[in-house]
Amino acid sequence: MSIAQTPPPPYYAVIFTSVRTIKDAEGYASMAQKMVGLAEKQEGYLGHESAREEVGITVSYWATEEAIRNWKAHAEHIIAQETGQSDWYQNYCVRVAKVERAYGFSKV
Amino acid sequence: MSIAQTPPPPYYAVIFTSVRTIKDAEGYASMAQKMVGLAEKQEGYLGHESAREEVGITVSYWATEEAIRNWKAHAEHIIAQETGQSDWYQNYCVRVAKVERAYGFSKV
């Protein structure tokens, strides 16, 4: 995991913030890995970043809103979303945002 | 730390993703805590979420772009940004995004 290499804006970010239940750590980790592999193959996927402490934050980046809708409606992703609600998440929030500007810093 | 309680969109998100150096964990933690306290007092601050594993992700939410500019230009925050570049961060990316829609889930 490193900082996502995204193109110049505009593009879209999906900010997914969640609090886990204590259930099924193994099944969750396995599904999370599978979803990353699937997302990376989607048309319009640009990258993602993820970290979890008390809250988990996954930000995924997409070229268009259509790409976000297609990923949300992906058959295997729908199964993951349903199991997320039944088993894995105490609560979560999804925010869809248009990235308007970006800048960075890197040590030489 | 829990999921930020934000108002209905539109509002702004600043997605700050970083990779730490191994330097000065104590000074970094102290400054991070101080910056949270200061940010919370800024006009237009709506909340934030933060987690760090290999990458650190802090998403802060703001009512307006002006509020984001004011926070970036805050005198004590500028000192933190400078020390961030000299000591704390290997690299980072700041993305400013307009949240257009949001939805959530919570277990009953």
Backbone of each chain as ProteinMPNN parsed JSONL, in Angstrom:
{"seq_chain_A": "MSIAQTPPPPYYAVIFTSVRTIKDAEGYASMAQKMVGLAEKQEGYLGHESAREEVGITVSYWATEEAIRNWKAHAEHIIAQETGQSDWYQNYCVRVAKVERAYGFSKV", "coords_chain_A": {"N_chain_A": [[0.847, -1.207, 0.0], [0.693, 2.096, -1.007], [0.784, 5.659, -1.596], [-1.8, 6.548, -3.782], [-1.267, 6.811, -7.254], [-2.526, 9.168, -9.021], [-4.188, 10.683, -11.881], [-4.003, 14.115, -13.206], [-6.514, 16.253, -11.702], [-9.841, 16.943, -13.067], [-11.263, 14.193, -11.207], [-12.929, 11.419, -9.612], [-13.581, 10.677, -6.142], [-14.31, 8.082, -3.9], [-15.139, 8.035, -0.676], [-14.956, 5.869, 1.815], [-15.897, 5.202, 4.932], [-15.68, 3.32, 7.884], [-16.853, 1.387, 10.706], [-15.932, -1.555, 12.159], [-17.614, -4.624, 13.067], [-17.005, -7.142, 15.613], [-17.006, -9.51, 14.395], [-15.945, -12.342, 12.407], [-13.231, -11.922, 11.297], [-11.492, -13.18, 9.527], [-13.004, -13.952, 7.249], [-13.767, -11.414, 6.46], [-11.285, -10.167, 5.83], [-10.47, -11.739, 3.705], [-12.518, -11.262, 1.818], [-12.167, -8.504, 1.485], [-9.694, -8.372, 0.241], [-10.308, -9.718, -2.121], [-12.177, -7.95, -3.237], [-10.589, -5.7, -3.738], [-8.97, -6.731, -5.774], [-10.905, -7.146, -7.754], [-11.94, -4.536, -8.11], [-9.766, -3.202, -9.164], [-9.777, -4.108, -11.729], [-11.857, -2.856, -12.939], [-13.3, -0.743, -15.408], [-12.214, 2.561, -15.555], [-11.206, 2.692, -12.988], [-8.88, 4.207, -10.815], [-7.173, 3.992, -8.66], [-6.442, 3.294, -5.14], [-6.517, 3.902, -1.572], [-5.965, 2.779, 1.773], [-6.605, 2.368, 5.247], [-6.817, 1.286, 8.64], [-7.764, 2.012, 11.932], [-9.248, 2.85, 14.794], [-11.405, 3.67, 13.26], [-12.027, 2.602, 9.915], [-10.72, 3.635, 6.834], [-11.241, 3.818, 3.475], [-10.27, 5.08, 0.477], [-11.247, 5.286, -2.764], [-10.426, 5.891, -6.175], [-11.751, 7.248, -9.157], [-12.427, 7.533, -12.665], [-14.821, 8.505, -13.687], [-18.277, 9.246, -12.831], [-19.943, 7.303, -13.761], [-18.317, 5.039, -13.759], [-18.129, 4.621, -11.02], [-20.799, 4.03, -10.371], [-21.092, 1.662, -11.853], [-19.314, -0.018, -10.526], [-20.461, -0.128, -7.986], [-22.713, -1.58, -8.629], [-21.776, -4.015, -9.387], [-21.95, -7.541, -9.55], [-20.596, -9.345, -7.743], [-19.631, -7.551, -5.941], [-21.95, -6.59, -4.838], [-22.788, -8.751, -3.307], [-20.761, -8.677, -1.402], [-21.335, -6.197, -0.247], [-23.799, -6.744, 0.931], [-23.126, -8.74, 2.808], [-21.444, -7.209, 4.304], [-23.265, -5.48, 5.567], [-24.78, -7.316, 7.032], [-22.929, -8.701, 8.612], [-20.207, -7.564, 8.938], [-19.916, -4.798, 9.384], [-20.426, -2.304, 11.822], [-21.24, 0.302, 11.484], [-21.266, 2.513, 8.633], [-20.125, 5.003, 6.267], [-20.584, 6.377, 3.094], [-19.126, 8.553, 0.913], [-19.349, 10.404, -1.994], [-17.259, 12.172, -4.033], [-16.047, 14.924, -5.973], [-12.873, 15.344, -7.1], [-11.161, 18.282, -7.171], [-8.779, 19.686, -7.088], [-5.289, 18.971, -6.543], [-2.267, 18.297, -4.802], [1.163, 17.532, -4.035], [3.883, 16.212, -2.032], [7.23, 15.131, -1.918], [10.01, 13.631, -0.48], [13.344, 14.214, -1.531]], "CA_chain_A": [[0.0, 0.0, 0.0], [1.363, 3.392, -1.014], [-0.138, 6.71, -2.02], [-2.275, 6.271, -5.137], [-0.77, 7.692, -8.32], [-3.722, 9.539, -9.775], [-3.938, 11.679, -12.925], [-4.446, 15.452, -12.805], [-7.966, 16.404, -11.585], [-10.83, 16.352, -12.173], [-11.658, 12.797, -11.175], [-13.831, 11.219, -8.476], [-13.142, 9.902, -4.982], [-15.327, 7.493, -3.023], [-14.592, 7.963, 0.676], [-15.723, 4.854, 2.539], [-15.439, 5.178, 6.326], [-16.463, 2.264, 8.518], [-16.491, 0.787, 11.991], [-16.14, -2.996, 12.058], [-18.044, -5.454, 14.192], [-15.898, -8.034, 15.982], [-17.273, -10.805, 13.75], [-15.474, -12.881, 11.133], [-12.071, -11.193, 10.783], [-10.882, -13.906, 8.415], [-13.868, -13.796, 6.082], [-13.701, -10.015, 6.058], [-9.995, -9.899, 5.182], [-10.476, -12.44, 2.431], [-13.396, -10.542, 0.898], [-11.57, -7.197, 1.195], [-8.648, -8.608, -0.755], [-10.975, -10.067, -3.385], [-12.807, -6.741, -3.78], [-9.521, -4.87, -4.306], [-8.6, -7.329, -7.056], [-11.983, -6.887, -8.72], [-12.045, -3.093, -8.377], [-8.638, -2.819, -10.023], [-10.063, -4.489, -13.12], [-12.996, -2.096, -13.451], [-13.113, 0.418, -16.275], [-12.262, 3.851, -14.862], [-10.538, 2.631, -11.677], [-7.617, 4.959, -10.863], [-6.3, 3.677, -7.526], [-7.102, 3.402, -3.84], [-5.699, 3.933, -0.347], [-6.769, 2.194, 2.834], [-5.989, 2.212, 6.565], [-7.825, 1.092, 9.687], [-7.464, 1.954, 13.366], [-10.608, 2.774, 15.357], [-12.226, 3.657, 12.052], [-11.357, 2.236, 8.675], [-10.952, 4.59, 5.741], [-10.772, 3.425, 2.151], [-10.611, 6.048, -0.556], [-10.962, 4.795, -4.117], [-10.442, 6.984, -7.158], [-12.433, 6.807, -10.37], [-12.396, 8.533, -13.741], [-16.151, 9.059, -13.958], [-19.362, 8.794, -11.957], [-20.461, 6.056, -14.319], [-17.45, 3.96, -13.264], [-18.521, 4.386, -9.621], [-22.099, 3.326, -10.4], [-20.877, 0.291, -12.343], [-18.658, -0.802, -9.464], [-21.465, -0.361, -6.933], [-23.703, -2.55, -9.117], [-21.094, -5.267, -9.76], [-22.64, -8.646, -8.871], [-19.854, -9.866, -6.583], [-19.527, -6.452, -4.978], [-23.25, -6.519, -4.15], [-22.749, -9.783, -2.259], [-19.881, -8.148, -0.345], [-22.062, -5.118, 0.449], [-24.834, -7.357, 1.768], [-22.477, -9.378, 3.965], [-20.966, -6.088, 5.11], [-24.357, -5.004, 6.428], [-25.255, -8.352, 7.958], [-21.891, -9.263, 9.483], [-18.889, -6.977, 9.153], [-19.88, -3.377, 9.749], [-21.32, -1.695, 12.796], [-21.799, 1.387, 10.675], [-20.353, 3.059, 7.63], [-20.57, 6.158, 5.488], [-20.006, 6.485, 1.753], [-19.212, 9.915, 0.367], [-18.858, 10.493, -3.365], [-16.757, 13.541, -4.144], [-15.288, 15.263, -7.182], [-11.573, 15.938, -6.763], [-11.021, 19.477, -7.995], [-7.353, 20.03, -7.172], [-4.443, 18.057, -5.784], [-0.834, 18.601, -4.824], [1.873, 16.571, -3.215], [5.249, 16.464, -1.57], [8.026, 13.919, -1.8], [11.406, 13.879, -0.12], [14.263, 13.811, -2.612]], "C_chain_A": [[0.877, 1.251, 0.0], [0.335, 4.431, -1.474], [-0.513, 6.479, -3.483], [-1.734, 7.315, -6.113], [-1.944, 8.022, -9.23], [-3.375, 10.606, -10.822], [-4.314, 13.077, -12.424], [-5.972, 15.501, -12.672], [-8.524, 17.072, -12.844], [-10.951, 14.835, -12.318], [-12.506, 12.629, -9.909], [-13.184, 10.393, -7.372], [-14.373, 9.343, -4.281], [-14.665, 7.281, -1.663], [-15.482, 7.033, 1.49], [-15.139, 4.755, 3.947], [-16.309, 4.186, 7.078], [-15.958, 1.935, 9.913], [-16.884, -0.681, 11.902], [-16.89, -3.544, 13.269], [-16.826, -6.295, 14.615], [-16.016, -9.388, 15.275], [-16.358, -11.086, 12.559], [-14.302, -12.118, 10.507], [-11.487, -11.864, 9.535], [-11.69, -13.751, 7.129], [-13.838, -12.376, 5.544], [-12.417, -9.72, 5.29], [-9.936, -10.538, 3.799], [-11.326, -11.705, 1.391], [-12.797, -9.184, 0.521], [-10.505, -7.335, 0.106], [-9.252, -8.908, -2.136], [-11.577, -8.816, -4.048], [-11.763, -5.787, -4.377], [-9.122, -5.405, -5.688], [-9.635, -7.076, -8.137], [-12.049, -5.409, -9.106], [-10.967, -2.652, -9.358], [-8.884, -3.14, -11.494], [-11.203, -3.674, -13.737], [-12.543, -0.965, -14.367], [-13.208, 1.696, -15.423], [-11.671, 3.847, -13.465], [-9.18, 3.32, -11.771], [-6.658, 4.622, -9.717], [-7.081, 3.716, -6.226], [-6.064, 3.44, -2.729], [-6.581, 3.451, 0.8], [-5.967, 2.098, 4.127], [-7.109, 2.041, 7.581], [-7.177, 1.189, 11.053], [-8.834, 1.831, 14.054], [-11.647, 2.809, 14.243], [-11.368, 3.157, 10.894], [-11.697, 3.258, 7.62], [-10.389, 3.969, 4.471], [-11.232, 4.495, 1.181], [-10.254, 5.417, -1.894], [-11.199, 5.929, -5.101], [-10.916, 6.453, -8.498], [-12.466, 7.929, -11.4], [-13.738, 9.239, -13.899], [-17.163, 8.564, -12.916], [-19.959, 7.48, -12.453], [-19.634, 4.861, -13.817], [-17.802, 3.614, -11.818], [-19.84, 3.608, -9.565], [-21.927, 1.882, -10.842], [-20.249, -0.594, -11.267], [-19.643, -1.114, -8.339], [-22.429, -1.475, -7.326], [-23.087, -3.882, -9.524], [-21.628, -6.425, -8.907], [-21.893, -9.135, -7.621], [-19.688, -8.802, -5.505], [-20.841, -6.307, -4.198], [-23.319, -7.566, -3.034], [-21.89, -9.303, -1.081], [-20.599, -7.06, 0.461], [-23.108, -5.706, 1.399], [-24.245, -8.024, 3.005], [-21.893, -8.312, 4.876], [-22.03, -5.603, 6.071], [-24.771, -6.062, 7.449], [-24.209, -8.715, 8.999], [-20.767, -8.299, 9.885], [-18.891, -5.561, 9.711], [-20.903, -3.013, 10.809], [-22.022, -0.499, 12.141], [-20.782, 1.835, 9.646], [-20.979, 4.259, 6.949], [-19.845, 6.138, 4.152], [-20.212, 7.911, 1.27], [-18.595, 9.914, -1.027], [-18.513, 11.946, -3.644], [-15.979, 13.723, -5.437], [-14.003, 15.961, -6.779], [-11.312, 17.09, -7.727], [-9.578, 19.936, -8.131], [-6.567, 19.111, -6.247], [-3.004, 18.533, -5.879], [-0.136, 17.663, -3.86], [3.26, 17.036, -2.846], [5.969, 15.131, -1.521], [9.452, 14.301, -1.47], [12.293, 13.429, -1.271], [15.202, 12.724, -2.096]], "O_chain_A": [[1.701, 1.442, 0.895], [-0.83, 4.111, -1.707], [0.357, 6.243, -4.322], [-1.74, 8.516, -5.845], [-2.302, 7.235, -10.106], [-2.397, 11.338, -10.672], [-4.88, 13.212, -11.339], [-6.667, 14.852, -13.454], [-7.778, 17.694, -13.601], [-10.767, 14.278, -13.4], [-12.769, 13.609, -9.211], [-12.35, 9.525, -7.632], [-15.363, 10.051, -4.093], [-13.758, 6.462, -1.517], [-16.621, 7.371, 1.812], [-14.018, 4.279, 4.127], [-17.532, 4.196, 6.936], [-14.799, 2.174, 10.25], [-18.033, -1.008, 11.606], [-16.805, -2.989, 14.365], [-15.748, -6.165, 14.035], [-15.226, -10.298, 15.525], [-16.034, -10.179, 11.792], [-14.362, -11.718, 9.344], [-11.044, -11.189, 8.606], [-11.143, -13.459, 6.065], [-13.876, -12.155, 4.334], [-12.452, -9.099, 4.228], [-9.419, -9.951, 2.849], [-10.919, -11.543, 0.241], [-12.904, -8.757, -0.628], [-10.427, -6.526, -0.819], [-8.778, -8.424, -3.164], [-11.494, -8.649, -5.265], [-12.017, -5.143, -5.394], [-8.958, -4.643, -6.64], [-9.293, -6.823, -9.292], [-12.196, -5.071, -10.281], [-11.211, -1.847, -10.257], [-8.289, -2.535, -12.385], [-11.477, -3.796, -14.931], [-11.526, -0.318, -14.121], [-14.163, 1.88, -14.668], [-11.633, 4.891, -12.813], [-8.412, 3.054, -12.695], [-5.468, 4.929, -9.792], [-8.243, 4.122, -6.204], [-4.906, 3.065, -2.914], [-7.79, 3.683, 0.805], [-4.778, 1.78, 4.099], [-8.205, 2.575, 7.413], [-6.167, 0.536, 11.316], [-9.506, 0.809, 13.907], [-12.637, 2.078, 14.274], [-10.143, 3.279, 10.907], [-12.842, 3.7, 7.523], [-9.206, 3.637, 4.401], [-12.423, 4.786, 1.072], [-9.101, 5.057, -2.132], [-12.045, 6.798, -4.894], [-10.538, 5.36, -8.922], [-12.525, 9.11, -11.057], [-13.787, 10.43, -14.207], [-16.919, 7.583, -12.214], [-20.419, 6.655, -11.664], [-20.184, 3.808, -13.493], [-17.775, 2.444, -11.435], [-19.974, 2.649, -8.805], [-22.542, 0.978, -10.276], [-20.606, -1.763, -11.118], [-19.658, -2.223, -7.805], [-22.906, -2.224, -6.473], [-23.801, -4.785, -9.961], [-21.744, -6.3, -7.688], [-22.5, -9.314, -6.564], [-19.614, -9.109, -4.315], [-20.828, -5.94, -3.023], [-23.844, -7.298, -1.953], [-22.247, -9.497, 0.081], [-20.489, -7.005, 1.686], [-23.281, -5.231, 2.521], [-24.781, -7.899, 4.106], [-21.851, -8.492, 6.093], [-21.752, -5.345, 7.242], [-25.076, -5.738, 8.596], [-24.551, -9.008, 10.145], [-20.415, -8.23, 11.063], [-17.97, -5.171, 10.429], [-22.08, -3.361, 10.713], [-23.237, -0.334, 12.244], [-19.587, 1.568, 9.775], [-22.182, 4.501, 7.038], [-18.637, 5.909, 4.092], [-21.337, 8.409, 1.226], [-17.46, 9.475, -1.214], [-19.353, 12.836, -3.512], [-15.336, 12.796, -5.931], [-14.034, 17.04, -6.187], [-11.251, 16.899, -8.942], [-9.191, 20.503, -9.152], [-7.11, 18.548, -5.295], [-2.578, 19.093, -6.889], [-0.763, 17.074, -2.981], [3.738, 18.085, -3.277], [5.39, 14.119, -1.128], [10.034, 15.184, -2.1], [12.038, 12.406, -1.906], [16.056, 12.241, -2.839]]}, "seq_chain_B": "MSIAQTPPPPYYAVIFTSVRTIKDAEGYASMAQKMVGLAEKQEGYLGHESAREEVGITVSYWATEEAIRNWKAHAEHIIAQETGQSDWYQNYCVRVAKVERAYGFSKV", "coords_chain_B": {"N_chain_B": [[-12.305, 8.451, 18.175], [-14.654, 8.409, 15.651], [-17.031, 7.83, 13.001], [-17.36, 10.738, 11.065], [-19.909, 13.089, 11.697], [-21.539, 14.53, 9.361], [-23.151, 17.272, 7.589], [-25.951, 17.265, 5.2], [-24.799, 16.891, 1.796], [-24.09, 19.617, -0.547], [-20.619, 19.698, 0.495], [-17.16, 20.148, 1.428], [-14.289, 17.984, 1.105], [-11.082, 17.344, 2.374], [-8.647, 15.287, 1.429], [-6.062, 13.829, 2.872], [-3.265, 12.087, 2.358], [-0.581, 10.165, 3.526], [2.862, 9.133, 3.926], [4.838, 8.277, 6.575], [8.066, 9.352, 7.845], [10.627, 7.712, 9.795], [11.203, 9.313, 11.837], [10.971, 11.063, 14.977], [8.528, 10.322, 16.465], [7.159, 11.079, 18.769], [7.082, 13.921, 18.791], [5.644, 14.273, 16.46], [3.144, 13.051, 17.061], [2.268, 14.699, 19.108], [2.043, 17.17, 17.777], [0.118, 16.49, 15.871], [-2.132, 16.06, 17.446], [-2.454, 18.625, 18.484], [-3.025, 20.043, 16.135], [-5.479, 18.936, 15.4], [-7.079, 19.916, 17.48], [-6.915, 22.661, 16.931], [-7.977, 22.796, 14.326], [-10.593, 22.049, 14.734], [-11.644, 24.312, 15.827], [-11.858, 26.069, 13.773], [-13.691, 28.233, 11.605], [-16.239, 26.838, 9.69], [-15.343, 24.238, 9.816], [-16.215, 20.819, 9.691], [-15.783, 18.245, 10.582], [-13.709, 15.275, 11.03], [-11.854, 12.343, 9.978], [-9.536, 9.74, 10.699], [-6.852, 7.468, 10.119], [-4.087, 5.228, 10.35], [-1.975, 2.969, 8.718], [0.134, 1.299, 6.74], [0.0, 3.475, 5.03], [-1.055, 6.737, 5.996], [-4.241, 8.144, 6.416], [-6.053, 11.024, 6.465], [-9.11, 12.502, 6.502], [-10.603, 15.516, 6.24], [-13.474, 17.569, 6.755], [-15.258, 20.272, 5.341], [-17.133, 23.324, 5.235], [-16.91, 25.201, 3.184], [-14.814, 26.223, 0.394], [-13.333, 28.414, 1.054], [-13.006, 28.137, 3.809], [-11.242, 25.998, 3.841], [-8.994, 27.138, 2.613], [-8.4, 29.12, 4.524], [-7.692, 27.543, 6.727], [-5.439, 26.225, 5.727], [-3.734, 28.384, 5.616], [-3.378, 29.108, 8.212], [-1.425, 30.311, 10.891], [-0.128, 28.641, 12.863], [-0.598, 26.195, 11.76], [0.87, 26.361, 9.448], [3.477, 26.218, 10.417], [3.41, 23.575, 11.296], [3.063, 22.297, 8.82], [5.493, 22.886, 7.606], [7.332, 21.592, 9.28], [6.424, 19.073, 8.879], [7.267, 18.608, 6.236], [10.045, 18.797, 6.554], [10.692, 16.909, 8.519], [8.693, 14.834, 9.21], [7.254, 13.565, 7.134], [7.644, 11.256, 4.505], [6.456, 11.26, 2.024], [3.529, 12.893, 0.686], [0.084, 13.437, -0.223], [-2.315, 15.81, -1.098], [-5.679, 16.108, -1.604], [-8.315, 18.002, -2.765], [-11.726, 17.963, -2.6], [-15.123, 18.048, -3.742], [-17.862, 17.056, -1.994], [-20.517, 15.343, -3.255], [-22.62, 13.579, -2.946], [-23.909, 11.42, -0.376], [-24.223, 8.548, 1.719], [-25.323, 6.262, 4.272], [-24.948, 3.537, 6.651], [-26.205, 1.91, 9.481], [-26.108, -0.356, 12.121], [-28.981, -1.547, 13.82]], "CA_chain_B": [[-12.488, 8.58, 16.717], [-15.76, 7.679, 15.037], [-17.351, 8.388, 11.688], [-17.757, 12.142, 11.2], [-21.317, 13.402, 11.467], [-21.52, 15.681, 8.455], [-24.48, 17.679, 7.113], [-26.202, 16.835, 3.822], [-23.97, 17.556, 0.783], [-22.653, 19.618, -0.803], [-19.584, 20.278, 1.344], [-15.849, 19.801, 0.871], [-13.413, 17.05, 1.799], [-9.651, 17.378, 2.087], [-8.114, 13.938, 1.615], [-4.616, 13.959, 3.094], [-2.673, 10.746, 2.452], [0.843, 10.392, 3.791], [3.758, 8.091, 4.422], [5.701, 8.872, 7.593], [9.45, 8.938, 8.07], [10.709, 7.042, 11.101], [11.691, 10.315, 12.787], [10.249, 11.946, 15.886], [7.146, 9.873, 16.665], [6.546, 11.821, 19.868], [6.796, 15.283, 18.323], [4.583, 14.161, 15.461], [1.866, 12.765, 17.728], [1.9, 15.9, 19.846], [1.592, 18.182, 16.823], [-1.125, 16.028, 15.25], [-3.2, 16.317, 18.415], [-2.627, 20.079, 18.535], [-3.663, 20.488, 14.893], [-6.897, 18.557, 15.479], [-7.719, 20.886, 18.363], [-7.024, 23.948, 16.231], [-8.875, 22.667, 13.169], [-11.976, 21.988, 15.236], [-12.1, 25.669, 16.162], [-11.934, 26.9, 12.57], [-14.967, 28.484, 10.941], [-16.501, 25.965, 8.545], [-14.905, 22.849, 10.063], [-17.389, 19.953, 9.864], [-15.421, 16.959, 11.185], [-12.602, 14.588, 10.356], [-11.606, 10.927, 10.266], [-8.11, 9.507, 10.523], [-6.322, 6.136, 10.422], [-2.774, 5.02, 9.736], [-1.252, 1.695, 8.724], [1.301, 1.635, 5.894], [-0.25, 4.884, 4.723], [-1.974, 7.446, 6.864], [-5.285, 8.875, 5.696], [-6.897, 11.912, 7.255], [-10.07, 13.23, 5.692], [-11.307, 16.554, 6.997], [-14.657, 18.044, 6.032], [-15.343, 21.731, 5.46], [-18.348, 23.883, 4.637], [-16.606, 25.991, 1.986], [-13.407, 26.262, -0.027], [-12.68, 29.479, 1.81], [-12.613, 27.566, 5.1], [-10.044, 25.18, 3.588], [-7.867, 28.072, 2.389], [-8.063, 29.753, 5.802], [-6.999, 26.565, 7.565], [-4.107, 26.012, 5.149], [-2.921, 29.585, 5.863], [-3.31, 29.372, 9.655], [-0.007, 30.462, 11.244], [0.423, 27.462, 13.542], [-0.678, 25.086, 10.814], [1.997, 26.518, 8.515], [4.653, 25.656, 11.099], [3.251, 22.116, 11.243], [3.313, 21.866, 7.437], [6.934, 22.983, 7.333], [8.009, 20.504, 10.001], [6.012, 17.868, 8.162], [8.143, 18.405, 5.074], [11.455, 18.623, 6.942], [10.937, 15.797, 9.455], [7.734, 13.775, 9.503], [6.671, 12.866, 5.99], [8.411, 10.825, 3.345], [5.692, 11.904, 0.954], [2.109, 13.038, 0.957], [-0.764, 13.983, -1.278], [-3.512, 16.51, -0.64], [-6.704, 16.21, -2.647], [-9.477, 18.782, -2.34], [-12.837, 17.391, -3.353], [-16.473, 18.483, -3.374], [-18.74, 15.908, -1.732], [-21.755, 15.592, -3.991], [-23.674, 12.757, -2.348], [-23.43, 10.604, 0.747], [-25.228, 7.69, 2.349], [-24.689, 5.489, 5.333], [-25.589, 2.355, 7.197], [-25.92, 1.714, 10.886], [-26.843, -1.486, 12.709], [-29.939, -1.1, 14.848]], "C_chain_B": [[-13.682, 7.76, 16.269], [-16.028, 8.325, 13.679], [-17.888, 9.806, 11.857], [-19.23, 12.321, 10.86], [-21.374, 14.67, 10.639], [-22.931, 16.018, 7.98], [-24.738, 17.115, 5.713], [-25.27, 17.563, 2.848], [-24.778, 18.673, 0.11], [-21.832, 20.218, 0.334], [-18.251, 19.792, 0.779], [-15.106, 18.801, 1.752], [-11.977, 17.33, 1.397], [-9.095, 16.004, 2.449], [-6.594, 14.057, 1.686], [-4.05, 12.56, 3.32], [-1.175, 10.91, 2.598], [1.571, 9.103, 4.147], [4.748, 8.776, 5.354], [7.166, 8.497, 7.387], [9.465, 8.157, 9.395], [11.098, 8.033, 12.199], [10.607, 10.818, 13.734], [8.771, 11.575, 16.094], [6.438, 10.715, 17.73], [6.152, 13.239, 19.441], [5.655, 15.287, 17.313], [3.221, 13.97, 16.123], [1.349, 13.994, 18.47], [1.356, 16.979, 18.908], [0.268, 17.781, 16.177], [-2.316, 16.326, 16.158], [-3.51, 17.818, 18.495], [-3.376, 20.59, 17.299], [-5.149, 20.112, 14.856], [-7.656, 19.568, 16.336], [-7.926, 22.237, 17.696], [-8.039, 23.877, 15.087], [-10.333, 22.712, 13.619], [-12.539, 23.364, 15.572], [-12.267, 26.561, 14.944], [-13.379, 27.051, 12.102], [-15.11, 27.522, 9.758], [-16.009, 24.539, 8.696], [-16.129, 21.982, 10.345], [-17.072, 18.611, 10.54], [-14.221, 16.365, 10.481], [-12.552, 13.13, 10.793], [-10.142, 10.644, 9.95], [-7.743, 8.069, 10.888], [-4.972, 6.005, 9.736], [-2.371, 3.561, 9.845], [0.012, 1.949, 7.891], [1.209, 3.077, 5.411], [-1.161, 5.461, 5.806], [-2.977, 8.188, 6.01], [-6.027, 9.734, 6.708], [-7.812, 12.635, 6.285], [-10.735, 14.256, 6.599], [-12.396, 17.145, 6.102], [-14.898, 19.508, 6.365], [-16.567, 22.248, 4.711], [-18.065, 24.556, 3.296], [-15.129, 25.855, 1.613], [-12.639, 27.338, 0.73], [-12.196, 28.965, 3.175], [-11.346, 26.722, 4.95], [-8.824, 26.076, 3.397], [-7.429, 28.72, 3.702], [-7.29, 28.796, 6.714], [-5.577, 26.323, 7.047], [-3.168, 27.173, 5.508], [-2.786, 29.92, 7.343], [-1.847, 29.309, 10.121], [0.576, 29.207, 11.892], [0.39, 26.225, 12.642], [0.471, 25.163, 9.805], [3.287, 25.967, 9.131], [4.598, 24.127, 11.06], [3.549, 21.584, 9.84], [4.802, 21.869, 7.123], [7.704, 21.866, 8.039], [7.63, 19.165, 9.389], [6.944, 17.571, 6.999], [9.584, 18.131, 5.497], [11.675, 17.32, 7.707], [9.995, 14.6, 9.314], [7.284, 12.937, 8.311], [7.704, 12.502, 4.939], [7.763, 11.389, 2.089], [4.228, 12.02, 1.365], [1.386, 13.582, -0.256], [-1.979, 14.638, -0.623], [-4.474, 16.613, -1.812], [-7.905, 16.962, -2.077], [-10.648, 18.411, -3.23], [-14.175, 17.92, -2.834], [-17.366, 17.258, -3.201], [-20.107, 16.206, -2.334], [-22.917, 14.77, -3.463], [-23.065, 11.852, -1.287], [-24.579, 9.744, 1.243], [-24.534, 6.807, 3.368], [-25.528, 4.296, 5.751], [-25.239, 2.282, 8.681], [-26.752, 0.546, 11.4], [-27.798, -0.941, 13.768], [-29.579, -1.721, 16.184]], "O_chain_B": [[-13.72, 6.548, 16.481], [-15.329, 9.253, 13.271], [-18.763, 10.051, 12.688], [-19.729, 11.782, 9.873], [-21.265, 15.77, 11.18], [-23.808, 15.153, 7.97], [-23.832, 16.545, 5.104], [-24.977, 18.741, 3.054], [-26.007, 18.679, 0.184], [-22.284, 21.121, 1.038], [-18.224, 19.099, -0.239], [-15.27, 18.776, 2.971], [-11.684, 17.531, 0.218], [-9.076, 15.611, 3.615], [-5.931, 14.347, 0.69], [-4.319, 11.927, 4.341], [-0.56, 11.7, 1.882], [0.974, 8.127, 4.603], [5.415, 9.736, 4.969], [7.47, 7.446, 6.821], [8.424, 7.975, 10.027], [11.298, 7.645, 13.35], [9.455, 10.979, 13.332], [7.883, 12.408, 15.919], [5.254, 11.022, 17.599], [5.037, 13.691, 19.698], [4.812, 16.185, 17.311], [2.257, 14.654, 15.777], [0.154, 14.289, 18.46], [0.345, 17.618, 19.199], [-0.602, 18.624, 15.959], [-3.364, 16.782, 15.702], [-4.67, 18.224, 18.565], [-4.246, 21.455, 17.402], [-5.975, 20.87, 14.347], [-8.74, 20.019, 15.966], [-8.963, 22.878, 17.865], [-8.854, 24.782, 14.907], [-11.184, 23.327, 12.976], [-13.754, 23.56, 15.598], [-12.76, 27.683, 15.058], [-14.179, 26.12, 12.192], [-14.208, 27.411, 8.927], [-16.227, 23.711, 7.812], [-16.987, 22.36, 11.144], [-17.976, 17.922, 11.012], [-13.766, 16.882, 9.461], [-13.116, 12.738, 11.815], [-9.574, 11.243, 9.037], [-8.266, 7.519, 11.857], [-4.737, 6.592, 8.68], [-2.416, 2.978, 10.928], [0.868, 2.734, 8.298], [2.202, 3.805, 5.385], [-1.933, 4.741, 6.44], [-2.618, 8.79, 4.998], [-6.564, 9.225, 7.692], [-7.35, 13.299, 5.357], [-11.354, 13.904, 7.603], [-12.263, 17.211, 4.88], [-14.763, 19.931, 7.513], [-16.98, 21.688, 3.695], [-18.883, 24.489, 2.379], [-14.307, 25.424, 2.423], [-11.45, 27.19, 1.01], [-11.108, 29.319, 3.63], [-10.481, 26.731, 5.826], [-7.755, 25.811, 3.947], [-6.234, 28.853, 3.965], [-6.345, 29.203, 7.39], [-4.631, 26.229, 7.829], [-1.965, 26.977, 5.682], [-2.147, 30.912, 7.694], [-1.123, 28.372, 9.786], [1.657, 28.759, 11.511], [1.234, 25.335, 12.749], [0.981, 24.133, 9.364], [4.088, 25.329, 8.447], [5.61, 23.467, 10.822], [4.202, 20.552, 9.685], [5.309, 20.966, 6.457], [8.615, 21.27, 7.464], [8.431, 18.23, 9.384], [7.361, 16.431, 6.798], [10.271, 17.325, 4.87], [12.724, 16.691, 7.566], [10.457, 13.459, 9.302], [6.972, 11.755, 8.453], [8.526, 13.326, 4.537], [8.437, 11.923, 1.209], [3.762, 11.332, 2.273], [1.993, 14.112, -1.186], [-2.585, 14.079, 0.291], [-4.132, 17.137, -2.872], [-8.44, 16.595, -1.031], [-10.577, 18.526, -4.454], [-14.331, 18.199, -1.646], [-17.597, 16.512, -4.153], [-20.764, 17.183, -1.976], [-24.067, 15.205, -3.521], [-21.869, 11.561, -1.302], [-25.743, 10.142, 1.199], [-23.317, 6.627, 3.332], [-26.644, 4.083, 5.277], [-24.108, 2.562, 9.077], [-27.954, 0.469, 11.145], [-27.474, -0.011, 14.506], [-30.257, -1.476, 17.182]]}, "name": "protein", "num_of_chains": 2, "seq": "MSIAQTPPPPYYAVIFTSVRTIKDAEGYASMAQKMVGLAEKQEGYLGHESAREEVGITVSYWATEEAIRNWKAHAEHIIAQETGQSDWYQNYCVRVAKVERAYGFSKVMSIAQTPPPPYYAVIFTSVRTIKDAEGYASMAQKMVGLAEKQEGYLGHESAREEVGITVSYWATEEAIRNWKAHAEHIIAQETGQSDWYQNYCVRVAKVERAYGFSKV"}
